[in-house]
C-alpha cells in the first residue's frame, strides 16, 4: 500500500508543476509580467502553500483518515486548478477599471497584486500545501518510519514535478494548448484522488511495526529549546535554495538562450537534485535513524558546493560562439552548477523533518511545521534574490552571501544537536578553505566578456562600455568602433542581442514611425511598447506633430542605461517633455489603460524568448486595436529570420484576425513590418504625405536610412490583407491558448527559400500595390503613381539587405541602374558595401586618418553615389595607390575593387579613353610576372564585371593589356 501512495504522490507532483507553470503563465496575462508582478505572483503562490502547511500543522493530526483527506485535497486542486487556468486571463478586463488608475503608482498597485495573487491561488495552493503532511501521517499509521517515509514522499513527489515541468513545456502546451494541458493535469489529480479514496476504505492493519514516537508525549516546554533552531534552519534552507534558483537562472542566461524550454530545463535540474536528495536521505535515515544529527554538516557542504560550482563554471562554458539552445548542452552546462546544492537541499529538508518529528512527535505537526518554515523561507528568498541581491550585489556576491547563509545554518545546528563534532569542524574548515578560492572578479573579467564575445567573435572593434545587473536582467552595452570612434551600439540583455543602433536596425525601427506619419492625417498621441535602444522613440520625438508619447518598458535599468547612446540630455528621447514613461508590462498597460492612441508600435524581444509569444498572439493584437483611436494605426515587427514559415503564418493569421486591413511591408531585410488600422480612411494630401521630407532633421536621418524620397515609402509594400492571408495559408492563428505555434518548425526543407522568394518578389509586389484597395484609400493618387518606378530600386535594396540569402553576386549593373534611372544615393552606397555607420566615421576623420585606403575607398563610394564621378575616380585611385603601399593587414580586396570602380567612375565622367589607357601597364606587368603570353589570352572570355564594362562603355582590357586585368567579380558583392 505504501508503494501505491508513493506512486500517487509522484503523479500529484507532476500535475502540480503543470498547474504551477500554467497558473504563472495565465496570471501574467491578468496581472502583468513585470518583475514586480511576477515576483508577487510567486509570493502569492508560496503564501498559499504556507497556509496549507499551517493548517496541516494545526489540524492535520485530528483527521481520522488522512488518506481520505488527501483525496479531498487532490480533488480541490483539480477543480480549482483547472478553473483558474480558464478564468485568470479574463480577470484582467474585469479588474482593469480598478487597477488602471494605479498604473503608475507601484506602491499601491504592487500590494494589490500580491493580495490578488494570494486570493486567486489560495484554494489550490493551500490544498497542495496540506498533501505532504497528510501522507506522512498516513504512511506512519501504516507502519512506516517517519524519516524514510518523509524522504521518499518528498523525493517521489519532486521527481513527478520534474516530469511535469518538462512534459508541460516540451509537449503538453505544444500539442494540447494551455487549456488542454490544464484539463490533463486536473485528470491526473482526480485519478490520484479516486485511487486515494479507494485506499482510504481499506482498514489499517495493526500487525505492522508501530513507530517509536507514536503515542509519545513530552512535558510542556521540554522541547522548546530544540525546536526553534530547526525551524530557523528549515527557513534558511528554503531561503537559500530559492534565492540560488533565481541567481542560477540569471547566470546561465548569459550563455543559454532564454526560451521557455531552457527555463523549464533549468527548473527541472533544481527539482531533480531535490528529488535525489530526498530519496538519498530516506535511505540514510533507514540505515541510520539518527542521521539527522549530521544536518549541520550537510549545510556546510551546501555552502561549499555553491562556491566550488561557481569556481568551475567558467571551464564549462567552452569556446563556442553560439548561444546554448540544445537540450543536452543546457543540461551539461547547468547540472554541475545546480545539482550538488540541490541534492544537499533535499537531504537537509528530510533530515530537518526527522529532527522535528523527534521533538514534536505528531507526524502532521512535524511535517506541516517544517514545510511552513521552509516554504516561507523560499518565498522570501526568491523575492530577496530578484529584488535585492541581484540589483545590489550582482550574481557573484549574491552567490557568496548565500554560501555564508548556508554556513550560518550549519553553525546554528552544530552547537545544539550534532554528536559528530569532528565532522562538523571538518565542514567548517572546508567551508573556510573554499572561501579562499572564491573567484572574485570572475563575472567582470571572464563570464560577461565571454558572453559578449559570442555575439562579436574575433571582433577587435567591439568593446563593452556598460554592464548592469538589474532587477530583471543583466544589461550589457557594446560599442562598435572604427578608427577609435563609436560606430554603433548593441544592447544585450542576459547576453542576448536585443537591439542596436546600426543603420539597418535604425531603418526598420524608425520606419514604425515614418510610415504612419506619412499616411495618418492627424497623428497626435503615440504609444511605444518596449524601448530597446531608443531608435523608435527617437523617431517619435523628432516629429514635431506628436503631442504625447507614452513609453512603456519592463526594465528601468534598460531605460537608464540608454544614456550610453544619448549622453547629451538634449538628444535623449526620454528627456523630451512630451514623453511619459511607464515601468510596466506593455500588454498589462493596454489591458488597464482607458486612453486611446493614434499610433501604437513596439520593439518586442525576439520570438523564442520566454513570454514573448504573448506579444504576438491574436488576443494581444486585439487589445492593440481596442486601444486605437478612430483611424489609428499599429506598426509591428515581424522578424522573418527568427521564424519558420508555420510560425510566421501563425503570427500573420493572428494579426489579420485582429486587423481586417492588415498589410506587410519591407523594413531591413528579414525585419518586416506588419501594419493594421482601426478603420483608417486616408485623405492625406500630397503635401502632408511628404512633410517629413521637408523637415531637415528627419529628412537627413531618412536619407541615411535609405528613405530618400516620399515615393520610396510605397515601394516598401509587400502585400495587403489578401496576400498576407494567402501567405499564412492554412496555419492556425497564434493565440494565448496555443502559444507554442511561435516555435513551430518549417513545414518542409524548401519552405524558407519559398517564403523569402515570395516576400522579395518586387515585381509581384508592384502589381499588388497597383491593385490594392488599401493603398488606393491611404495613398495620395500622384504619390501612388510615382511610387511604381521605385519598386525596381527596392529590388536592389533587397539585394543588399538580404545579403547571401538572395545570392545576387553581380552588383555593378544594379548600381548603374540606380545612378542612371533614379535620384537615389544611399541605395548605391549600400550595394557597393558602404553604409551610414561607415560614412559617419568618414565624415569625422582627420586628414591623417584619410590616408587609410579603406576610408578612401568609401569616400569614393559616397562621391559616386552623389554623381560626382570625377572626384570619385580620384578617391578610388588614391585607395588603389594606398593599398599597394599598405601593410598586409589592410583589407585585401580594397585595391582590386577600387581599381574596378575607378575605371567605372571615369567612364561615367565621360573619360572612357583615359580609363582604357590606365588599364595597360599594371596588368601587362602582372601578366609578365605570371608568365602569361598575350597571344594565349587575346580571345579568352572576360570576367563578368569586364564583360559588362565592354558591353556598356566599350572598355576591353584585352585591347590594351593584351589580357584581362587582375580583378574579378568581387567588386560586385557588398562587403
BELWO-V969274 format. One record per backbone hydrogen bond with DSSP energy under -0.5 kcal/mol. NH is the residue of the N-H (numbers start at 1). CO is the residue of the C=O. If there is no record, write none. Layout:
BEGIN
<<NH & CO> <NH & CO>>
END
This chain:
BEGIN
<<5 & 1> <6 & 2> <7 & 3> <8 & 4> <9 & 5> <10 & 6> <11 & 7> <12 & 8> <13 & 9> <14 & 10> <15 & 11> <16 & 12> <17 & 13> <18 & 14> <19 & 15> <20 & 16> <21 & 17> <22 & 18> <23 & 19> <24 & 20> <25 & 21> <26 & 22> <27 & 23> <28 & 24> <29 & 25> <30 & 26> <31 & 27> <32 & 28> <38 & 34> <39 & 35> <40 & 36> <41 & 37> <42 & 38> <43 & 39> <44 & 40> <45 & 41> <46 & 42> <47 & 43> <48 & 44> <49 & 45> <50 & 46> <51 & 47> <52 & 48> <53 & 49> <54 & 50> <55 & 51> <56 & 52> <57 & 53> <58 & 54> <59 & 55> <60 & 55> <60 & 56> <62 & 59> <63 & 60> <69 & 65> <70 & 66> <71 & 67> <72 & 68> <73 & 69> <74 & 70> <75 & 71> <76 & 72> <77 & 73> <78 & 74> <79 & 75> <80 & 76> <81 & 77> <82 & 78> <83 & 79> <84 & 80> <85 & 81> <86 & 82> <87 & 83> <88 & 84> <90 & 87> <91 & 87> <91 & 88> <92 & 88> <92 & 89> <94 & 90> <95 & 91> <96 & 92> <97 & 93> <98 & 95> <99 & 95> <100 & 96> <102 & 99> <103 & 100> <105 & 102> <108 & 105> <109 & 105> <110 & 106> <112 & 108> <113 & 109> <114 & 110> <115 & 111> <116 & 112> <117 & 113> <118 & 114> <119 & 115> <120 & 116> <121 & 117> <122 & 118> <122 & 119> <125 & 121> <126 & 122> <127 & 123> <128 & 124> <129 & 125> <130 & 126> <130 & 127> <131 & 127> <131 & 128> <132 & 128> <134 & 130> <135 & 131> <136 & 132> <137 & 133> <138 & 134> <139 & 135> <140 & 136> <141 & 137> <142 & 138> <142 & 139> <143 & 140> <144 & 139> <149 & 145> <150 & 146> <151 & 147> <152 & 148> <153 & 149> <154 & 150> <155 & 151> <156 & 152> <157 & 153> <158 & 154> <159 & 155> <160 & 156> <161 & 157> <162 & 158> <163 & 159> <164 & 160> <165 & 161> <166 & 162> <167 & 163> <168 & 164> <169 & 165> <170 & 166> <171 & 167> <172 & 167> <173 & 168> <175 & 171> <176 & 172> <177 & 172> <177 & 173> <178 & 737> <180 & 176> <181 & 177> <182 & 178> <183 & 179> <184 & 180> <185 & 181> <186 & 182> <187 & 183> <188 & 184> <189 & 185> <190 & 186> <191 & 187> <192 & 188> <193 & 189> <194 & 190> <195 & 191> <196 & 192> <197 & 193> <198 & 194> <199 & 195> <200 & 196> <201 & 197> <201 & 198> <202 & 199> <203 & 201> <214 & 211> <216 & 213> <222 & 219> <224 & 221> <227 & 223> <228 & 224> <229 & 225> <230 & 226> <231 & 227> <232 & 228> <233 & 229> <234 & 230> <235 & 231> <236 & 232> <237 & 233> <238 & 234> <239 & 235> <240 & 236> <241 & 237> <242 & 238> <243 & 239> <244 & 240> <245 & 241> <246 & 242> <247 & 243> <248 & 244> <249 & 245> <250 & 246> <251 & 247> <252 & 248> <253 & 249> <254 & 251> <255 & 252> <256 & 252> <257 & 324> <259 & 257> <262 & 259> <263 & 259> <264 & 260> <265 & 261> <266 & 262> <267 & 263> <268 & 264> <269 & 265> <270 & 266> <271 & 267> <272 & 268> <273 & 269> <274 & 270> <275 & 271> <276 & 272> <277 & 273> <278 & 274> <279 & 275> <280 & 276> <281 & 277> <282 & 278> <283 & 279> <284 & 280> <285 & 281> <286 & 282> <287 & 283> <288 & 284> <291 & 288> <293 & 290> <294 & 291> <295 & 292> <298 & 294> <299 & 295> <300 & 296> <301 & 297> <302 & 298> <303 & 299> <304 & 300> <305 & 301> <306 & 302> <307 & 303> <308 & 304> <309 & 305> <310 & 306> <311 & 307> <312 & 308> <313 & 309> <314 & 310> <315 & 312> <316 & 312> <316 & 313> <317 & 313> <317 & 314> <324 & 255> <330 & 326> <331 & 327> <332 & 328> <333 & 329> <334 & 330> <335 & 331> <336 & 332> <337 & 334> <338 & 334> <339 & 335> <342 & 338> <343 & 339> <344 & 340> <345 & 341> <346 & 342> <347 & 343> <348 & 344> <349 & 345> <350 & 346> <351 & 347> <352 & 348> <353 & 349> <354 & 350> <355 & 351> <356 & 352> <357 & 353> <358 & 354> <359 & 355> <359 & 356> <360 & 356> <361 & 357> <362 & 360> <366 & 362> <367 & 363> <368 & 364> <369 & 365> <370 & 366> <371 & 367> <372 & 368> <373 & 369> <374 & 370> <375 & 371> <376 & 372> <377 & 373> <378 & 374> <379 & 375> <380 & 376> <381 & 377> <382 & 378> <383 & 379> <384 & 380> <385 & 381> <386 & 382> <387 & 383> <388 & 384> <389 & 384> <390 & 385> <392 & 388> <393 & 389> <394 & 389> <394 & 390> <397 & 393> <398 & 394> <399 & 395> <400 & 396> <401 & 397> <402 & 398> <403 & 399> <404 & 400> <405 & 401> <406 & 402> <407 & 403> <408 & 404> <409 & 405> <410 & 406> <411 & 407> <412 & 408> <413 & 409> <414 & 410> <415 & 411> <416 & 413> <417 & 413> <418 & 413> <418 & 414> <419 & 417> <421 & 419> <424 & 420> <425 & 421> <426 & 422> <427 & 423> <428 & 424> <429 & 425> <430 & 426> <431 & 427> <432 & 428> <433 & 429> <434 & 430> <435 & 431> <436 & 432> <436 & 433> <437 & 433> <437 & 434> <438 & 435> <440 & 438> <442 & 439> <445 & 441> <446 & 442> <447 & 442> <448 & 443> <450 & 446> <451 & 447> <452 & 448> <453 & 449> <454 & 450> <455 & 452> <456 & 452> <459 & 456> <460 & 458> <462 & 459> <463 & 479> <465 & 477> <466 & 477> <468 & 475> <470 & 468> <470 & 473> <475 & 468> <475 & 473> <476 & 492> <477 & 466> <478 & 490> <479 & 463> <480 & 478> <480 & 488> <481 & 461> <481 & 479> <482 & 485> <485 & 482> <487 & 480> <488 & 480> <490 & 478> <491 & 499> <492 & 476> <492 & 490> <493 & 496> <494 & 474> <495 & 474> <496 & 493> <498 & 491> <498 & 496> <499 & 491> <501 & 489> <506 & 502> <507 & 503> <508 & 504> <509 & 505> <510 & 506> <511 & 507> <512 & 508> <513 & 510> <514 & 510> <515 & 511> <517 & 513> <518 & 514> <518 & 515> <519 & 515> <520 & 516> <524 & 522> <526 & 548> <527 & 599> <528 & 550> <529 & 527> <529 & 601> <530 & 528> <530 & 552> <534 & 531> <538 & 534> <539 & 535> <540 & 536> <541 & 537> <542 & 538> <543 & 540> <547 & 524> <548 & 524> <549 & 578> <550 & 526> <551 & 549> <551 & 580> <552 & 528> <553 & 582> <556 & 554> <559 & 555> <560 & 556> <561 & 557> <562 & 559> <563 & 560> <564 & 561> <565 & 562> <566 & 562> <569 & 567> <571 & 568> <572 & 568> <575 & 572> <576 & 573> <579 & 576> <580 & 549> <582 & 551> <584 & 553> <584 & 582> <589 & 585> <590 & 586> <591 & 587> <592 & 588> <593 & 589> <597 & 627> <598 & 525> <599 & 525> <600 & 633> <601 & 527> <602 & 635> <603 & 529> <609 & 606> <610 & 258> <612 & 609> <614 & 611> <615 & 612> <616 & 613> <618 & 734> <621 & 617> <622 & 618> <623 & 619> <624 & 620> <625 & 621> <626 & 622> <627 & 623> <627 & 624> <628 & 625> <629 & 597> <631 & 678> <632 & 629> <633 & 598> <634 & 676> <635 & 600> <636 & 674> <638 & 672> <640 & 638> <640 & 670> <642 & 639> <643 & 640> <648 & 644> <649 & 645> <650 & 646> <651 & 647> <652 & 648> <653 & 649> <654 & 650> <655 & 651> <656 & 652> <657 & 653> <658 & 654> <659 & 655> <660 & 658> <662 & 659> <663 & 675> <664 & 719> <665 & 673> <666 & 716> <668 & 671> <671 & 668> <672 & 638> <672 & 670> <673 & 665> <674 & 636> <675 & 663> <676 & 634> <678 & 632> <679 & 677> <683 & 777> <689 & 685> <690 & 686> <691 & 688> <693 & 690> <694 & 691> <695 & 691> <695 & 692> <696 & 694> <699 & 695> <700 & 696> <701 & 697> <702 & 698> <703 & 699> <704 & 700> <705 & 701> <706 & 703> <707 & 702> <712 & 709> <713 & 710> <714 & 711> <715 & 711> <716 & 713> <717 & 714> <718 & 664> <719 & 664> <724 & 720> <725 & 721> <726 & 722> <727 & 723> <728 & 724> <729 & 725> <731 & 728> <734 & 650> <735 & 738> <739 & 736> <741 & 738> <742 & 739> <743 & 740> <744 & 741> <751 & 748> <754 & 750> <755 & 751> <756 & 752> <757 & 753> <758 & 754> <759 & 755> <760 & 756> <761 & 758> <762 & 760> <765 & 761> <766 & 762> <767 & 763> <768 & 764> <769 & 765> <770 & 766> <771 & 767> <772 & 768> <776 & 772> <777 & 773> <778 & 774> <779 & 775> <784 & 780> <785 & 781> <786 & 782> <787 & 783> <788 & 784> <788 & 785> <789 & 786> <790 & 787> <791 & 788> <794 & 790> <795 & 791> <796 & 792> <797 & 793> <798 & 794> <799 & 795> <800 & 796> <801 & 797> <802 & 798> <803 & 799> <805 & 802> <806 & 803> <807 & 803> <809 & 807> <811 & 809> <814 & 811> <815 & 811> <816 & 812> <817 & 813> <818 & 814> <819 & 815> <820 & 816> <821 & 817> <822 & 818> <828 & 825> <829 & 825> <830 & 826> <831 & 827> <832 & 828> <833 & 830> <834 & 829> <839 & 835> <840 & 836> <841 & 837> <842 & 838> <843 & 839> <844 & 840> <845 & 841> <845 & 842> <850 & 846> <851 & 848> <852 & 849> <856 & 852> <857 & 853> <858 & 854> <859 & 855> <860 & 856> <861 & 857> <862 & 858> <863 & 859> <864 & 860> <865 & 861> <866 & 862> <867 & 864> <868 & 863> <869 & 867> <872 & 868> <873 & 869> <874 & 870> <875 & 871> <876 & 872> <877 & 873> <878 & 874> <879 & 875> <880 & 876> <881 & 877> <882 & 878> <883 & 879> <884 & 880> <885 & 881> <886 & 882> <890 & 887> <894 & 891> <897 & 893> <898 & 894> <899 & 895> <900 & 896> <901 & 897> <902 & 898> <903 & 899> <904 & 900> <905 & 901> <906 & 902> <907 & 903> <908 & 904> <909 & 905> <910 & 907> <911 & 906> <915 & 911> <916 & 912> <917 & 913> <918 & 914> <919 & 915> <919 & 916> <920 & 916> <920 & 917> <923 & 919> <924 & 920> <925 & 921> <926 & 922> <927 & 923> <928 & 924> <929 & 925> <930 & 926> <931 & 927> <931 & 928> <932 & 927> <936 & 933> <937 & 933> <937 & 934> <938 & 934> <938 & 935> <940 & 937> <947 & 943> <948 & 944> <949 & 945> <950 & 946> <951 & 947> <952 & 948> <953 & 949> <954 & 949> <954 & 950> <955 & 949> <959 & 956> <960 & 956> <960 & 957> <961 & 957> <962 & 957> <963 & 957> <971 & 968> <972 & 969> <973 & 970>>
END
